[in-house]
Amino acid sequence: MKKLVLVLVMAFSVMALSAQVMGSNGVKNTVWSGFGTPDSDNQDVNWYGITDTLQARVDIAQFTMEGMINWGLLTSFDGGTRVFEYTPKTAFYAANRSSQSVSTVIDDAITDAYYVNFLWHPIKGLDLGAGTRLEWKIGPAPACSDFYWGPKAHVKQGGLKYAGPNATAVTPGATDVAGFVYYPNTYTSTIRGYRKPGSLGLRYKFQDIFEGGIAIPSGTDVDNFSFNAGIKIQPIDLFNVSFAYEGICKSEGHLYVGSQFFLQKNFTLNAYFAMNYVGGNENIKNGVNGFGLSAVYNVKSLPLTITPEFGMTFYENENYSNAFYVGSGLDYALNKQFSLGTWVSFAWGAYNKKWADNKQTEDWNGGNVFAIRPTLTMDVNKNNGLTLYADYQSRTAYNNNQSSTWAAGLYWTYTK
């Protein structure tokens, strides 16, 4: 039992900062089958199918090669007709598509059809990488585990949506529940606003004391060159500090600051701050900033791990209110083979204070989101696991329009 609890604590401790790519040599395959209804008025089952995600990593001498293929067959509606669609989008994406519209292009949780990375380690601590998803992270951020394709997936920042990326569109009312903030702790990601994947990166690590790197993401303008950079320092065992900036030399960049405090063996506190659109046009109040706290707490007397989160969004425009969310994950080990888990969150979106001046909009507000995702996991053996889950989300938009979505299914995960 103690060994199982330790594994759970370690898994949740790195949840917000571990890469979605594999961390070591091996193979992982995740198969899902289930059904649900995304944003349906009559709540009848209108999609079902199967998806499969195969990941592999090979370390040979000074080189690392890794890749992923994501595919599936899901039902969808095309002109009112139900059809089977070959798609890389996962079941979780389908179940939450009301929060995964075009306005979330800045969200790093968009589903990929594949990734391919190549890394060279010429000397100890030095990495040179090229790939479509290097996922070099240097600090904590709002949790969204399993990259939307596995049993631990859940809505990020309580289901708040991003209103942008254009300066004129960063406003409450541009999306149903506005308030998502981008935290660029993954400094190798593509420059915001570009859909082209891939980057070239260089990173150096010295023990657990220092980590720093730079990356040139795909989409960089040759005539107006820009790059990303990140750094992490841990002067003592008690805490570390991380900094990142995406879009250095651009007129509008994204700044990130994060820190972790290891207060006790069973308690870790994370703090993170982001400023989007730094250095933009002074005549356009388009800035949006975010602050968040999260923690990992293992109850000593119980095989229980709790991971609470809180986040808040601040707009530069004084007419826009703040958005915020609260959420928590819980994992409880029933025995060596079975464990219960859940993610629950509430979010309140930002609103425009000027709406109160118009009779047609005076009852508009920022909207809200409630989400819950319970799971039951069985470890069949050291290589295989099964997870039963349910997923429910209720949304009330800024104009009081209501919608809901639900899903249920089974995950089989193989690792070796």
Salt bridges, closest charged atoms under 4 A:
ASP59 OD1 - ARG57 NE 3.21
GLU66 OE1 - ARG57 NH1 3.93
ASP108 OD1 - LYS156 NZ 2.55
ASP112 OD2 - ARG133 NH1 3.43
ASP127 OD1 - HIS121 ND1 2.55
ASP127 OD2 - ARG203 NH2 2.95
GLU135 OE2 - ARG133 NH2 2.64
GLU135 OE1 - LYS137 NZ 3.71
ASP176 OD1 - LYS161 NZ 3.45
ASP176 OD2 - ARG395 NE 2.87
GLU211 OE2 - ARG203 NH1 3.92
GLU246 OE1 - ARG192 NE 3.15
ASP331 OD2 - LYS152 NZ 2.78
ASP391 OD2 - ARG373 NH1 3.74
